[in-house]
Amino acid sequence: MSQARNSKNDSFYGVVAIALIYVFFQPRVWKELLLAAIGEQFTDFCGEADDVCGLSVSPREKDDLIQIWNVNSRAVEDSRVLEKVHMLMPDIRFNAEFYKRKQMINLI
């Protein structure tokens, strides 16, 4: 797995693909994303020098928030992770989806 580092403060910069889904679909979407991540199915859909490094789900009252974490924020323009998500689950309608850059501090 590649890691984009900022040597100035030893932080990691990444991108998170965010999708909002109706609560009813969350268990299926979560299972499909976990299996895809474990099976490295996102590899061809990430930008150069990038990789998926995590998944998270945040339950909400109406729509659950699904996050797919990428390592390299500089590769966001080449990322097609959400395209792969739609290929895995073509019958699921996502209420919103977008990419957001994040900074994660390395505490080690």
Stockholm file with secondary structure:
# STOCKHOLM 1.0

chainA/1-108         MSQARNSKNDSFYGVVAIALIYVFFQPRVWKELLLAAIGEQFTDFCGEADDVCGLSVSPREKDDLIQIWNVNSRAVEDSRVLEKVHMLMPDIRFNAEFYKRKQMINLI
#=GR chainA/1-108 SS CCCCEETTTTEEEEEEEEEEEEGGGHHHHHHHHHHHHHTTTTGGGSCTTCCEEEEEEECCSSEEEEEEEESCGGGGGGCCHHHHHHHHCTTCCCSEEEEEEEEEECCC
#=GC SS_cons         CCCCEETTTTEEEEEEEEEEEEGGGHHHHHHHHHHHHHTTTTGGGSCTTCCEEEEEEECCSSEEEEEEEESCGGGGGGCCHHHHHHHHCTTCCCSEEEEEEEEEECCC
//
